[in-house]
Amino acid sequence: MYTYIAKRLLVAIPTLLIISIFVFSLQKLLPGDPILAMAGEERDPQVLEFLREKYRLNDPVPYQYVRWLGAALQGDLGISLRTNQPVLQLIGEKLPVTIQLAIMSMIFAFVIGVPMGILAAVKKNTMIDYLANIIALTGLSIPNFWLGIMLILLVSVNLGWLPASGYEPFFSNPLRSLETMLMPSFVLGNALAATLMRHTRSAMLSVLSADYIRTARAKGLPESTVVLEHSFRNAMLPIVTLTALLFGELLAGAVLTEQIFTIPGFGKLIVDAVFNRDYAVVQGVVICTAIGFILMNLLADILYVLLNPRMRAAL
């Protein structure tokens, strides 16, 4: 198992290297100059030149990349051109917010999507199946920003049950934090639940038609045992992969949802950095997002081994 994990981590190294090269190179092609925004309205040529020398933006791009990569390997992702704060500090402030939002969204997605998918597969071509598919298609079709605005109007403005916006750190006030995160988590989880439902239904249908399922039923096992212990366990492999990818997307930042509910997460950070041409922050956020995706895929690979006896035997 440890050799398998080590090999997967070794594959991640060139992946991160290629991503860093692309991000560092492509962002130089963005229109605009961050130094012009920093210099103020007068934009004195001497001030502009001083700032470019200070941040070493006059150096050739390959030199800038090598210098940045060497510092990044030592844990230094640079300084924000806009706020003059270390990029690692900014990420440390925003990442817990997005992680909390992602975890709560995935909980909503699993609680809604997976049982619906199982039920739709077991009751194939019945009214329950058709209804589950209609609900899933509806969840995929409704834009997140529209659903978020409607929830704010109904739940917050009209009923006054939950706060309309804002964020409270979990460890400072857990109850208030959960209250502020419930609606945005449901908005994101609703769309993910529809995707999970469709994939769960498809995976369950392929497993339920297998010979060993017919054998289990012929032995007289209860239907709940056949569905949950024999079918769902084997149908979980594609669901695990999908969950890892969806969680990685959430870590990248749900921009619209965070903007609607005024959540200071990764999404707002990356949008502000792109608009302000804050190169160091863009690079740091993208690298952290790539690491998140790689870690989630590694977790999915480990779960594959734990869930699949044949892979355990092969290792």
Residue pairs with C-beta under 8 A, 6 or more apart in sequence:
1 302
1 305
1 315
3 315
4 301
4 305
4 315
5 298
5 302
8 298
8 301
9 298
12 294
12 298
15 290
15 294
16 287
16 290
16 291
16 294
19 286
19 287
19 290
20 65
20 69
20 72
20 283
20 287
21 65
23 282
23 283
23 286
23 287
24 61
24 64
24 65
24 68
24 283
25 61
25 65
27 279
27 282
27 283
28 61
30 274
30 277
32 277
33 277
34 81
34 82
34 276
34 277
34 278
34 279
35 48
35 51
35 52
35 55
35 57
35 81
36 43
36 48
37 82
37 276
37 277
38 51
38 81
38 82
39 47
39 48
39 51
40 47
51 57
52 58
55 81
56 64
56 67
57 64
59 67
68 78
68 280
68 283
71 77
71 78
72 287
75 88
76 86
76 88
77 86
77 87
77 88
77 91
77 280
77 283
77 284
77 287
78 86
78 87
78 280
78 283
78 284
79 85
79 86
79 87
79 280
80 86
80 87
80 90
80 273
80 278
80 280
80 281
81 276
81 277
81 278
81 279
81 280
81 281
82 272
82 273
82 276
82 278
82 281
83 90
87 280
87 281
87 283
87 284
88 284
90 269
90 281
90 284
91 269
91 284
91 285
91 288
93 264
94 264
94 265
94 266
94 268
94 269
95 266
95 288
96 169
96 170
97 167
97 263
97 264
97 265
97 266
98 250
98 251
98 253
98 254
98 265
98 266
98 267
99 251
100 170
100 177
100 181
101 181
101 184
101 185
101 188
101 250
101 254
101 257
101 258
101 263
101 265
102 247
102 250
102 251
104 178
104 181
104 182
104 185
104 189
105 184
105 185
105 186
105 188
105 189
105 192
105 250
105 254
106 189
106 192
106 243
106 246
106 247
106 250
107 185
107 189
108 185
108 186
108 188
108 189
108 190
108 192
108 193
109 188
109 189
109 190
109 192
109 193
109 195
109 196
109 246
110 193
110 196
110 243
111 193
112 189
112 190
112 193
112 197
113 136
113 192
113 193
113 194
113 195
113 196
113 197
113 200
114 196
114 197
114 200
114 239
116 132
116 135
116 136
116 193
116 197
116 200
116 201
117 132
117 196
117 197
117 198
117 199
117 200
117 201
117 203
117 204
118 200
118 201
118 204
118 227
118 228
118 232
119 128
119 132
120 128
120 129
120 132
120 133
120 197
120 201
121 129
121 200
121 201
121 204
121 205
121 208
122 204
122 208
122 227
123 129
124 205
132 197
132 201
133 198
133 201
135 194
135 197
136 193
136 194
136 197
136 198
137 194
138 194
139 190
139 191
139 193
139 194
139 197
140 191
140 194
140 195
142 190
142 191
144 187
144 188
144 191
144 254
144 256
144 257
145 256
145 257
145 260
147 187
147 190
148 183
148 184
148 187
148 256
148 257
148 260
148 261
149 260
151 183
151 186
151 187
152 164
152 165
152 183
152 260
152 261
155 161
155 162
155 183
156 162
156 163
156 164
156 183
157 164
162 179
162 180
162 182
162 183
163 179
163 180
164 261
165 180
165 260
165 261
165 262
165 263
166 180
166 261
166 262
167 177
167 180
167 181
167 262
167 263
167 264
168 176
168 177
168 179
168 180
169 177
170 177
170 178
180 261
180 263
181 263
183 261
184 254
184 257
184 258
184 260
184 261
184 263
187 257
188 250
188 254
188 257
192 246
195 242
195 246
196 239
196 242
196 243
196 246
199 238
199 239
199 242
200 235
200 239
202 238
203 235
203 236
203 237
203 238
203 239
204 231
204 232
204 235
206 235
207 213
207 231
207 232
207 234
207 235
208 227
208 231
210 234
212 230
213 226
213 230
213 231
216 225
216 226
216 230
217 223
217 226
221 230
233 307
236 307
237 304
237 307
237 308
240 300
240 303
240 304
240 307
241 300
243 300
244 296
244 297
244 299
244 300
245 293
245 296
245 297
247 296
248 289
248 292
248 293
248 296
248 297
251 266
251 289
251 292
251 293
251 296
252 266
252 267
252 270
252 289
252 292
252 293
253 265
253 266
253 267
253 268
253 269
253 270
253 289
254 265
254 267
255 267
255 268
255 270
255 271
256 267
257 263
257 267
258 264
258 265
258 266
258 267
258 268
259 267
259 268
259 271
266 285
266 289
269 281
269 285
270 281
270 282
270 285
270 286
272 278
273 281
273 282
273 285
274 282
304 311
305 311
305 312
305 315
306 312
